Amino acid sequence: MDTSRVRAFWLDEPTLAVLVSGVASMGLEILAGRMIAPEFGSSIYTWGSIIGVFLTALSLGYARGGRRAQTEASVASLRTLLLWSTVYVAFLIFAGDFLIRQTATLPIPARFGSLVPVTLLFGPPTYLLGFISPYAAELSRTESTGAASGRVYALGTIGSIVGAFGTTFLLIPAFSIEVIGLIFGGMTLVTAAALAFPSPSSREVIRVLLVTALLLGAVLAPPFGVAMAGETVYETQTAHQQLRVADQDGVRTLYLDGVSHSAMDLDDPDRHVFTYTRYFHLPFLYTDSVESVENVLFIGGGGFTGPKIFAQKYDVNVDVVEIDPGVVQAARDYFDLETGPDLSVHTMDGRQYLRETDTEYDLIVLDAYKRDSVPFHLTTTEFFDLATQRLSADGVLLANIISAPSGSGSAFFRAEYRTMETVFPTVTAFRTAQPGVVQNVEIVATKQSTSLSTAELHERAATRPIGYELDDALDRQVESVRTGDVPVLRDDDAPVDSLLDPMVGQRYVVETGERTTTA
């Protein structure tokens, strides 16, 4: 075999450009999801928009590049394309958050909202990268068109595979968005510089140096137009989401994809900062007694406010299932999470845990939903059937739903309520803020055939050793839930994204403060 021809086939300048463009385009596509999620969520609409924009931009680049390749394809043009791609990456690092926040206010139907920032931020560099494949095919040293096309397709796909796996499993869990952007910008920049060697002109050197300064400046400069609440004490990209811990006015808050999910009073860790977490104690009014509850399961950990207080206050064994190990580690490091005989943590999917465990629980707290991203497999009749199998005869399930209890934005709550009614004999809902706004709505479902009146619940709240004032929560019971126009959610038909869609853009109200009583 002529090894020199093999080396020429795989290691020439166009080959390098194609490989790098594949890595960068797919890496930026995955990075787009992490940048867009804090403002627009990570629903099927967001990911559909991202995939569609990238495919459209690449297709336009392929088509335009193919028409111009015969007259304009050269190593110098490949350098120019890579340098301009780097400039756009610098722009998205510097102004990406600002542009995303600004476009979120445009009067666009919610499901299409992410199209604008994705197009503006990622369309141009992806379009430019699309030129590289037809240019490389035109510059191929092989003798046949088929061989040249095959090589370009193969190397571009190999690059995309490397970009997909590398970004997903290596970069996002380890680095911030800015650093990942720097890595991709640096990759295209270094490749452009490499194509100028061994004898770069002074003009090429100046261009590379200017773009280098621009890229580094974008990373080192303060983010443009971004104001985040509190002093950041920790921030990372986990395998599942953006995670940030911030302190403000003596309260430490956990933010996931930009939304507050848990809070701890640094001077009084046992205080429920968010009002809705106090509602987690409501199930103790539905059991025979507080003492009859022995095993408790939380699906979703967050800052572990509920699990920690339950383990400390009640004579119960608490299991917590949290799918994101990054959240668990942050809770250990910044929210005083300590596991032991009374509190165990399982890092896995909640439904998978229910399938595999043989523990019988007296109470299950479902706290795994985000405002704009809900794991649909934790919302269906099949899931709740499985939950009932793991509950004791008098067991209670509490689901923490983020939705409006009525009016615009209530479709998800009403569908979940209807779904739970098909499985549990009694279902009751409690709002945590004023009616009509997006908030945490707590749904209590029991295996008991008879329901308790509000007066009976008040009487139990006054006599049982719970230690937290619950009268105001009981007064916020949702008396009538309209379910005739919403579906029952099933594994094969759970349109959760469309049910969440009306809530996009609405204000999410989380009340703070509490009154405590002596146990």
C-alpha positions as CSV (number, residue, x, y, z in Angstrom):
1,M,0.0,0.0,0.0
2,D,1.2,3.5,-0.8
3,T,1.2,5.0,2.7
4,S,1.9,8.5,1.3
5,R,-1.3,8.5,-0.6
6,V,-3.2,7.4,2.6
7,R,-1.7,10.3,4.5
8,A,-2.6,12.7,1.8
9,F,-6.1,11.4,1.7
10,W,-6.8,11.9,5.4
11,L,-4.4,14.7,6.5
12,D,-4.5,17.5,4.0
13,E,-5.8,21.0,4.9
14,P,-9.4,20.6,3.6
15,T,-9.7,17.4,5.6
16,L,-8.7,19.1,8.8
17,A,-11.2,21.9,8.1
18,V,-14.0,19.5,7.5
19,L,-13.3,17.5,10.7
20,V,-13.1,20.6,12.9
21,S,-16.3,22.1,11.3
22,G,-18.1,18.9,12.2
23,V,-16.9,19.0,15.8
24,A,-17.8,22.7,16.2
25,S,-21.2,22.6,14.6
26,M,-22.5,19.7,16.7
27,G,-20.8,20.9,19.8
28,L,-22.5,24.4,19.4
29,E,-25.8,22.7,18.8
30,I,-25.7,20.9,22.2
31,L,-24.3,24.1,23.8
32,A,-27.3,26.0,22.4
33,G,-29.6,23.9,24.5
34,R,-27.8,24.8,27.7
35,M,-27.8,28.5,26.8
36,I,-31.5,28.7,25.8
37,A,-32.9,26.5,28.6
38,P,-32.8,29.1,31.5
39,E,-35.1,31.5,29.6
40,F,-37.1,29.2,27.3
41,G,-36.9,25.8,29.0
42,S,-35.8,22.6,27.5
43,S,-39.1,21.4,26.1
44,I,-39.6,19.6,22.8
45,Y,-40.3,23.0,21.2
46,T,-36.9,24.3,22.3
47,W,-35.0,21.3,21.0
48,G,-37.0,21.2,17.8
49,S,-36.2,24.8,17.2
50,I,-32.5,24.2,17.8
51,I,-32.2,21.2,15.6
52,G,-34.3,22.9,12.9
53,V,-32.2,26.0,12.8
54,F,-28.9,24.1,12.7
55,L,-30.1,21.9,9.9
56,T,-31.4,24.9,8.0
57,A,-28.2,26.9,8.4
58,L,-26.1,23.9,7.4
59,S,-28.2,23.2,4.4
60,L,-28.0,26.8,3.2
61,G,-24.3,26.8,3.7
62,Y,-23.9,23.5,1.8
63,A,-26.1,24.9,-1.1
64,R,-24.4,28.3,-1.3
65,G,-20.9,26.8,-0.8
66,G,-21.6,24.2,-3.5
67,R,-22.5,26.9,-6.0
68,R,-19.4,29.0,-5.2
69,A,-16.9,26.2,-4.7
70,Q,-15.7,25.9,-8.3
71,T,-14.6,29.5,-8.5
72,E,-13.9,30.4,-4.8
73,A,-12.8,27.3,-3.1
74,S,-9.2,27.6,-1.7
75,V,-7.3,27.1,1.5
76,A,-7.4,30.8,2.0
77,S,-11.2,30.8,1.8
78,L,-11.3,28.0,4.4
79,R,-9.2,30.1,6.7
80,T,-11.6,33.1,6.3
81,L,-14.7,30.9,7.0
82,L,-13.1,29.6,10.2
83,L,-12.0,33.0,11.3
84,W,-15.5,34.5,10.8
85,S,-17.0,31.5,12.6
86,T,-14.7,32.3,15.6
87,V,-15.9,35.9,15.5
88,Y,-19.5,34.8,15.9
89,V,-18.6,32.4,18.7
90,A,-17.0,35.4,20.5
91,F,-20.2,37.3,20.0
92,L,-22.4,34.6,21.5
93,I,-20.1,34.3,24.5
94,F,-20.1,38.1,25.1
95,A,-23.7,39.0,24.4
96,G,-25.6,35.7,24.2
97,D,-27.3,35.9,27.6
98,F,-28.4,39.5,26.9
99,L,-29.8,38.7,23.5
100,I,-31.7,35.6,24.9
101,R,-33.2,37.7,27.6
102,Q,-34.2,40.5,25.3
103,T,-35.8,38.2,22.7
104,A,-37.8,36.5,25.4
105,T,-39.9,39.7,25.7
106,L,-41.0,39.7,22.0
107,P,-44.7,39.1,21.3
108,I,-44.2,35.7,19.8
109,P,-46.3,32.6,20.6
110,A,-44.5,30.8,23.4
111,R,-43.7,27.6,21.5
112,F,-41.9,29.5,18.8
113,G,-40.1,32.0,21.2
114,S,-36.7,30.2,21.2
115,L,-36.5,30.3,17.3
116,V,-35.4,34.0,17.4
117,P,-32.3,33.8,19.7
118,V,-31.3,30.4,18.3
119,T,-31.3,31.8,14.8
120,L,-29.5,35.0,15.7
121,L,-26.8,33.4,17.8
122,F,-26.2,30.1,16.1
123,G,-27.5,30.5,12.5
124,P,-24.6,32.6,11.2
125,P,-21.6,30.5,12.4
126,T,-23.4,27.3,11.4
127,Y,-24.1,28.7,8.0
128,L,-20.4,29.6,7.5
129,L,-19.3,26.2,8.7
130,G,-21.7,24.7,6.1
131,F,-19.5,26.1,3.3
132,I,-16.5,24.1,4.3
133,S,-17.6,20.7,3.1
134,P,-18.3,21.6,-0.5
135,Y,-15.1,23.7,-0.6
136,A,-13.2,20.8,0.8
137,A,-14.7,18.4,-1.8
138,E,-13.7,20.8,-4.6
139,L,-10.1,21.0,-3.2
140,S,-9.8,17.2,-2.8
141,R,-6.6,15.6,-4.0
142,T,-8.5,12.4,-4.9
143,E,-9.2,11.6,-8.5
144,S,-13.0,10.9,-8.4
145,T,-16.0,12.9,-7.3
146,G,-17.4,10.0,-5.5
147,A,-14.3,9.5,-3.4
148,A,-14.1,13.2,-2.6
149,S,-17.8,13.3,-1.5
150,G,-17.4,10.1,0.5
151,R,-14.5,11.5,2.4
152,V,-16.2,14.8,3.1
153,Y,-19.4,13.0,4.4
154,A,-17.4,10.6,6.5
155,L,-15.1,13.1,8.1
156,G,-17.9,15.6,8.7
157,T,-19.9,12.9,10.4
158,I,-16.9,11.7,12.4
159,G,-16.4,15.3,13.6
160,S,-20.1,15.6,14.5
161,I,-19.9,12.4,16.6
162,V,-16.8,13.7,18.4
163,G,-18.6,17.0,19.0
164,A,-21.7,15.3,20.3
165,F,-20.1,12.9,22.7
166,G,-17.3,15.2,23.7
167,T,-19.7,18.1,24.6
168,T,-22.2,15.9,26.3
169,F,-20.0,13.7,28.4
170,L,-16.8,15.8,28.9
171,L,-17.3,19.5,28.4
172,I,-20.7,20.3,29.8
173,P,-20.2,18.4,33.1
174,A,-16.8,20.0,33.6
175,F,-16.9,23.6,32.3
176,S,-19.0,26.7,32.2
177,I,-20.8,27.9,29.0
178,E,-18.1,30.6,28.5
179,V,-15.3,28.1,28.7
180,I,-17.0,25.7,26.3
181,G,-17.6,28.5,23.9
182,L,-13.9,29.4,24.2
183,I,-12.9,25.8,23.4
184,F,-14.9,25.7,20.2
185,G,-13.9,29.2,19.2
186,G,-10.3,28.3,20.0
187,M,-10.6,25.2,17.9
188,T,-11.8,27.0,14.8
189,L,-9.2,29.7,15.4
190,V,-6.3,27.3,15.8
191,T,-7.4,25.4,12.7
192,A,-7.5,28.7,10.7
193,A,-4.0,29.5,11.9
194,A,-2.7,26.0,11.0
195,L,-4.0,26.4,7.5
196,A,-1.7,29.4,7.1
197,F,1.5,27.5,7.9
198,P,4.3,26.9,7.1
199,S,4.6,30.4,5.5
200,P,1.8,32.7,6.7
201,S,1.7,36.2,5.3
202,S,1.8,39.2,7.5
203,R,-1.9,39.9,6.7
204,E,-2.9,36.4,7.9
205,V,-0.9,36.8,11.1
206,I,-2.6,40.1,11.8
207,R,-6.1,38.6,11.1
208,V,-5.4,35.7,13.4
209,L,-4.1,37.9,16.2
210,L,-7.1,40.3,15.9
211,V,-9.6,37.4,16.1
212,T,-7.6,35.9,19.1
213,A,-7.9,39.2,20.9
214,L,-11.6,39.4,20.2
215,L,-12.2,35.9,21.5
216,L,-10.2,36.3,24.6
217,G,-11.8,39.7,25.2
218,A,-15.3,38.2,25.0
219,V,-14.4,35.6,27.6
220,L,-12.6,38.0,30.0
221,A,-15.0,40.9,29.7
222,P,-17.9,41.1,32.2
223,P,-21.1,39.5,30.7
224,F,-23.1,42.1,28.8
225,G,-26.4,43.0,30.3
226,V,-26.7,40.1,32.7
227,A,-27.8,40.7,36.3
228,M,-28.1,37.7,38.6
229,A,-29.6,37.8,42.0
230,G,-27.3,37.4,45.0
231,E,-23.6,36.6,45.3
232,T,-22.7,33.5,43.5
233,V,-20.9,31.0,45.7
234,Y,-20.9,28.1,43.3
235,E,-21.8,27.6,39.7
236,T,-21.5,24.6,37.3
237,Q,-23.0,22.8,34.3
238,T,-24.2,19.4,35.4
239,A,-25.0,16.6,33.0
240,H,-28.7,17.7,33.3
241,Q,-28.8,21.4,33.8
242,Q,-27.1,24.7,34.8
243,L,-26.7,24.9,38.5
244,R,-26.0,28.0,40.6
245,V,-25.9,28.6,44.3
246,A,-26.2,32.2,45.5
247,D,-26.4,34.0,48.8
248,Q,-28.6,37.1,49.4
249,D,-29.8,38.7,52.6
250,G,-28.9,35.7,54.7
251,V,-30.7,33.2,52.4
252,R,-28.9,30.6,50.2
253,T,-30.8,29.7,47.0
254,L,-30.3,26.9,44.5
255,Y,-31.0,27.9,40.9
256,L,-31.5,25.3,38.3
257,D,-31.5,26.6,34.7
258,G,-32.0,30.1,36.1
259,V,-35.1,29.2,38.3
260,S,-35.0,29.1,42.1
261,H,-35.6,25.6,43.3
262,S,-34.7,25.6,47.0
263,A,-33.7,28.0,49.7
264,M,-32.1,27.8,53.1
265,D,-31.9,30.4,55.8
266,L,-28.3,30.4,56.8
267,D,-29.1,31.4,60.4
268,D,-32.1,29.1,60.8
269,P,-31.8,26.1,58.5
270,D,-35.0,24.5,59.8
271,R,-37.1,27.4,58.5
272,H,-39.1,26.9,55.4
273,V,-38.1,29.9,53.3
274,F,-40.5,29.1,50.5
275,T,-44.1,28.8,51.6
276,Y,-44.9,25.8,49.4
277,T,-42.3,23.6,51.1
278,R,-44.3,23.9,54.3
279,Y,-47.2,22.2,52.5
280,F,-45.1,19.1,52.3
281,H,-46.3,18.4,55.9
282,L,-50.0,18.3,54.8
283,P,-50.0,14.5,54.3
284,F,-49.6,14.0,58.0
285,L,-53.2,15.3,58.4
286,Y,-54.4,12.5,56.1
287,T,-52.8,9.6,58.0
288,D,-54.1,7.9,61.1
289,S,-51.5,9.8,63.1
290,V,-48.1,11.4,62.7
291,E,-46.5,8.4,64.4
292,S,-48.0,6.0,61.9
293,V,-45.8,7.4,59.1
294,E,-42.5,5.4,59.2
295,N,-41.1,5.4,55.6
296,V,-41.0,8.5,53.4
297,L,-39.8,8.8,49.8
298,F,-39.0,12.1,48.1
299,I,-38.7,12.0,44.3
300,G,-36.5,15.0,43.6
301,G,-34.0,16.4,46.0
302,G,-33.0,20.0,45.0
303,G,-31.6,21.6,48.2
304,F,-33.1,18.8,50.3
305,T,-35.1,21.2,52.4
306,G,-38.0,18.8,53.0
307,P,-36.0,15.6,53.4
308,K,-33.7,17.2,56.0
309,I,-36.5,18.6,58.1
310,F,-38.5,15.4,57.9
311,A,-35.5,13.3,59.0
312,Q,-34.8,15.7,61.9
313,K,-38.3,16.4,63.1
314,Y,-40.1,13.1,62.7
315,D,-39.3,9.5,63.7
316,V,-39.2,8.4,60.0
317,N,-36.8,6.9,57.5
318,V,-36.4,9.2,54.5
319,D,-35.2,8.0,51.1
320,V,-34.5,10.6,48.4
321,V,-34.2,9.9,44.7
322,E,-32.4,12.6,42.8
323,I,-31.4,12.0,39.2
324,D,-28.6,14.6,39.0
325,P,-25.5,13.8,41.0
326,G,-24.4,17.4,40.6
327,V,-27.4,18.5,42.6
328,V,-26.7,16.0,45.3
329,Q,-23.1,17.2,45.6
330,A,-24.2,20.8,45.8
331,A,-26.6,19.9,48.5
332,R,-23.8,18.2,50.5
333,D,-21.4,21.2,50.0
334,Y,-23.7,24.1,50.4
335,F,-27.1,23.1,51.9
336,D,-25.9,21.0,54.9
337,L,-27.0,17.7,53.5
338,E,-25.8,14.8,55.7
339,T,-26.9,11.3,55.0
340,G,-27.2,8.6,57.7
341,P,-29.5,5.9,59.1
342,D,-32.5,8.2,58.8
343,L,-31.7,9.8,55.4
344,S,-30.5,8.0,52.3
345,V,-29.9,9.4,48.8
346,H,-30.3,7.4,45.6
347,T,-28.9,8.9,42.4
348,M,-31.2,7.6,39.7
349,D,-34.5,8.2,37.9
350,G,-37.5,8.2,40.3
351,R,-39.7,5.8,38.2
352,Q,-36.8,3.4,37.9
353,Y,-36.3,3.5,41.7
354,L,-40.0,2.7,42.2
355,R,-39.8,-0.3,39.9
356,E,-36.7,-1.7,41.6
357,T,-37.4,-1.0,45.3
358,D,-39.3,-3.4,47.6
359,T,-39.8,-0.8,50.4
360,E,-43.3,0.1,51.3
361,Y,-43.8,3.8,51.9
362,D,-46.4,5.6,54.0
363,L,-45.7,8.9,52.2
364,I,-44.3,9.8,48.7
365,V,-43.5,13.4,47.9
366,L,-43.2,14.0,44.2
367,D,-41.0,17.1,43.8
368,A,-39.3,16.5,40.4
369,Y,-41.1,19.0,38.2
370,K,-39.7,22.3,36.8
371,R,-41.7,25.2,35.7
372,D,-41.1,24.6,32.0
373,S,-39.6,21.1,31.8
374,V,-41.4,18.1,33.3
375,P,-40.3,14.5,32.9
376,F,-43.5,13.2,31.3
377,H,-42.9,9.6,32.5
378,L,-43.5,10.9,36.1
379,T,-46.9,12.3,35.2
380,T,-48.9,9.4,33.8
381,T,-51.4,6.9,35.0
382,E,-48.8,4.1,34.7
383,F,-46.5,6.1,37.0
384,F,-49.1,6.7,39.6
385,D,-50.2,3.0,39.4
386,L,-46.7,2.1,40.2
387,A,-46.6,4.6,43.1
388,T,-49.8,3.1,44.6
389,Q,-48.1,-0.3,44.6
390,R,-45.3,1.1,46.7
391,L,-47.6,2.9,49.2
392,S,-49.0,1.3,52.3
393,A,-52.7,0.6,52.7
394,D,-53.2,4.1,54.1
395,G,-50.4,5.7,52.1
396,V,-50.5,9.3,50.8
397,L,-48.8,10.9,47.8
398,L,-48.2,14.6,47.5
399,A,-47.3,16.1,44.1
400,N,-45.7,19.5,43.8
401,I,-47.0,20.9,40.6
402,I,-45.9,24.2,39.0
403,S,-48.9,25.6,37.2
404,A,-51.8,28.1,37.7
405,P,-54.7,26.5,39.7
406,S,-57.2,28.1,37.4
407,G,-57.5,30.3,34.3
408,S,-54.7,30.8,31.7
409,G,-51.8,28.5,32.4
410,S,-53.8,25.9,34.4
411,A,-54.0,23.1,31.8
412,F,-51.1,21.1,33.2
413,F,-52.4,21.2,36.8
414,R,-55.9,20.2,35.7
415,A,-54.6,17.3,33.5
416,E,-52.5,16.0,36.3
417,Y,-55.4,16.3,38.7
418,R,-57.6,14.3,36.3
419,T,-54.9,11.7,35.8
420,M,-54.4,11.2,39.5
421,E,-58.2,10.9,40.0
422,T,-58.2,7.9,37.7
423,V,-55.7,6.1,40.1
424,F,-56.4,7.4,43.6
425,P,-59.8,7.3,45.4
426,T,-59.4,10.8,46.8
427,V,-57.6,13.8,45.4
428,T,-57.3,17.3,46.9
429,A,-55.4,20.4,45.7
430,F,-54.0,23.4,47.5
431,R,-52.7,26.6,46.0
432,T,-49.8,28.4,47.6
433,A,-50.3,31.9,46.3
434,Q,-53.2,34.0,45.0
435,P,-55.5,32.4,42.4
436,G,-54.9,32.6,38.7
437,V,-51.1,33.0,38.7
438,V,-48.4,30.4,38.0
439,Q,-47.3,29.0,41.4
440,N,-46.7,25.7,43.2
441,V,-49.9,23.8,43.5
442,E,-49.9,20.8,45.9
443,I,-52.0,17.8,45.1
444,V,-52.6,15.4,47.9
445,A,-53.8,11.9,46.8
446,T,-54.7,9.1,49.2
447,K,-55.7,5.4,48.9
448,Q,-58.6,6.1,51.4
449,S,-62.1,5.9,49.9
450,T,-63.5,8.7,52.1
451,S,-62.3,12.3,52.0
452,L,-61.8,14.6,54.9
453,S,-63.7,17.9,55.3
454,T,-61.8,21.1,55.7
455,A,-63.1,21.3,59.3
456,E,-61.7,17.9,60.0
457,L,-58.3,18.9,58.6
458,H,-58.2,22.0,60.7
459,E,-59.0,20.0,63.8
460,R,-56.2,17.6,63.0
461,A,-53.8,20.5,62.3
462,A,-54.6,21.9,65.8
463,T,-53.9,18.7,67.6
464,R,-51.1,16.9,65.8
465,P,-47.4,17.4,66.6
466,I,-46.4,18.8,63.2
467,G,-44.9,22.1,64.4
468,Y,-45.8,24.2,61.4
469,E,-48.8,26.4,61.0
470,L,-51.0,24.8,58.3
471,D,-54.3,26.6,58.7
472,D,-53.6,29.1,56.0
473,A,-52.7,26.3,53.7
474,L,-55.9,24.5,54.4
475,D,-57.8,27.7,53.7
476,R,-56.3,27.7,50.2
477,Q,-57.9,24.4,49.1
478,V,-58.9,24.5,45.4
479,E,-62.6,23.7,45.7
480,S,-63.5,22.9,42.1
481,V,-61.2,21.7,39.4
482,R,-62.4,21.7,35.8
483,T,-61.1,18.6,34.0
484,G,-63.4,18.0,31.1
485,D,-61.2,19.7,28.6
486,V,-57.9,18.2,29.5
487,P,-56.5,14.7,28.8
488,V,-55.7,11.9,31.1
489,L,-51.9,11.5,30.8
490,R,-50.7,8.1,29.7
491,D,-47.3,6.7,28.7
492,D,-48.3,6.6,25.0
493,D,-50.1,9.9,25.1
494,A,-48.7,12.5,27.5
495,P,-48.7,16.0,25.7
496,V,-47.0,17.6,28.7
497,D,-45.1,20.2,26.6
498,S,-48.3,21.5,25.0
499,L,-49.9,21.7,28.4
500,L,-47.0,23.7,29.8
501,D,-46.9,26.0,26.8
502,P,-49.5,28.5,28.0
503,M,-47.4,29.2,31.1
504,V,-44.4,30.4,29.1
505,G,-43.9,34.1,29.7
506,Q,-46.1,34.2,32.8
507,R,-44.7,35.3,36.2
508,Y,-44.0,32.4,38.5
509,V,-45.0,33.4,42.1
510,V,-43.3,31.8,45.0
511,E,-44.3,33.1,48.4
512,T,-41.7,33.3,51.2
513,G,-42.0,33.4,55.0
514,E,-43.8,31.2,57.5
515,R,-45.3,31.0,60.9
516,T,-44.1,28.1,63.1
517,T,-45.7,26.6,66.1
518,T,-44.2,24.6,68.9
519,A,-44.5,20.8,68.5
